[in-house]
Structure formats: structure tokens, C-alpha cells
């Protein structure tokens, strides 16, 4: 097999802009589920304390007194929770980087 350099850009250029709009419910749910999947198999703390420098994003359910949260550090999700159900998942490997 022969290789050939074709000098083609296959990836989009990285954006230097910011996204200052709110997440949709679907996007937030996807983010929450992504944290659950990413934290699978990782050791979990017995008591959850959000990282000191984290920002909490919250989706409130209008149908019942419940909500879900995702914590983000430097633009990266590090934890997700359903606090009223005492359910927390942490991407522990992301906190050690």
C-alpha cells in the first residue's frame, strides 16, 4: 500500500468565540448523561463536595420539586447529581489533572 500526502484539512477550525446562550433541555440532559457514562467504573466519594472552583449548572423540573445539576471546571464537566435523591457521580480522573 502506498501513502499519499494530499494536504487536505479534514477538521474544522477551532472557534475562538464563546457560546453565551443557555443550553436547551435536550443539551443539558445529554451533558448529564455523558457525565454518568464517563464516570462509570470510577471510584466515587462517599460524600460529594463540589470542587471549590466549579460552576454548578442546574435544570429544574417544572413538573415536580426536583432538579439535576452538572458541575463544570474550566469548561469541562466533572460531576453530575440529582441532589434531592442523594445521587452523585464524579469523573474522579478529571479532578486529578
C-alpha positions as a printed NumPy array, in Angstrom:
array([[  0.   ,   0.   ,   0.   ],
       [  1.302,   3.431,  -0.932],
       [  0.622,   6.599,   1.043],
       [ -0.033,   9.949,  -0.488],
       [  0.037,  13.407,   1.072],
       [ -2.97 ,  15.302,  -0.217],
       [ -2.73 ,  18.396,   2.039],
       [ -6.419,  18.426,   2.872],
       [ -7.817,  19.941,   6.029],
       [-10.185,  17.355,   7.444],
       [-11.118,  19.029,  10.718],
       [-12.972,  22.255,  11.275],
       [-11.011,  25.192,  12.552],
       [-11.268,  25.731,  16.297],
       [-13.595,  28.548,  17.211],
       [-12.202,  31.421,  19.248],
       [-15.692,  32.612,  20.15 ],
       [-17.767,  31.891,  23.217],
       [-21.192,  30.368,  23.447],
       [-23.094,  32.658,  25.776],
       [-26.519,  31.171,  25.198],
       [-28.293,  28.803,  27.568],
       [-28.286,  25.078,  26.958],
       [-31.523,  23.561,  25.768],
       [-33.176,  20.929,  27.957],
       [-32.049,  18.264,  25.498],
       [-28.443,  19.504,  25.513],
       [-28.381,  19.638,  29.304],
       [-29.802,  16.115,  29.55 ],
       [-27.168,  14.881,  27.075],
       [-24.434,  16.529,  29.171],
       [-25.81 ,  14.95 ,  32.36 ],
       [-25.923,  11.507,  30.708],
       [-22.407,  11.986,  29.33 ],
       [-21.065,  12.591,  32.852],
       [-22.838,   9.437,  34.057],
       [-21.242,   7.409,  31.256],
       [-17.797,   8.984,  31.747],
       [-17.851,   8.309,  35.498],
       [-18.819,   4.644,  35.121],
       [-16.281,   2.41 ,  36.812],
       [-14.519,   5.274,  38.57 ],
       [-14.264,   5.318,  42.368],
       [-16.922,   7.574,  43.866],
       [-16.606,   9.653,  47.024],
       [-18.781,   8.617,  49.971],
       [-19.762,  12.254,  50.467],
       [-19.949,  14.57 ,  47.476],
       [-18.427,  18.024,  47.777],
       [-18.279,  20.069,  44.572],
       [-14.81 ,  21.275,  43.587],
       [-14.115,  24.719,  45.01 ],
       [-13.623,  26.309,  41.588],
       [-16.618,  24.597,  39.939],
       [-19.671,  26.222,  38.411],
       [-22.976,  24.447,  39.   ],
       [-25.409,  24.233,  36.093],
       [-28.936,  23.303,  37.144],
       [-32.023,  22.083,  35.298],
       [-35.19 ,  22.425,  37.355],
       [-38.114,  20.13 ,  36.623],
       [-41.29 ,  22.219,  36.458],
       [-43.46 ,  19.128,  36.946],
       [-42.129,  18.185,  40.393],
       [-39.843,  19.547,  43.122],
       [-36.69 ,  18.001,  41.687],
       [-33.643,  19.119,  39.733],
       [-30.419,  17.814,  38.223],
       [-27.044,  19.509,  38.265],
       [-23.761,  19.327,  36.402],
       [-20.575,  20.888,  37.762],
       [-18.06 ,  22.346,  35.328],
       [-14.417,  23.32 ,  35.934],
       [-12.565,  25.289,  33.262],
       [-15.277,  24.434,  30.732],
       [-15.125,  20.677,  31.429],
       [-17.889,  18.72 ,  33.163],
       [-16.579,  16.994,  36.301],
       [-19.683,  15.834,  38.181],
       [-23.432,  15.331,  37.884],
       [-26.106,  14.885,  40.511],
       [-29.729,  14.535,  41.428],
       [-29.194,  16.113,  44.864],
       [-32.688,  15.534,  46.254],
       [-32.251,  11.819,  45.538],
       [-28.743,  11.834,  47.057],
       [-27.386,  10.599,  43.695],
       [-23.973,  11.928,  42.665],
       [-21.43 ,  10.858,  40.078],
       [-17.954,  12.334,  39.795],
       [-15.427,  11.943,  36.998],
       [-12.684,  11.48 ,  39.577],
       [ -9.921,  11.255,  36.972],
       [-10.825,  14.764,  35.75 ],
       [-10.225,  16.23 ,  39.208],
       [ -6.645,  14.995,  39.394],
       [ -5.497,  16.638,  36.148]])
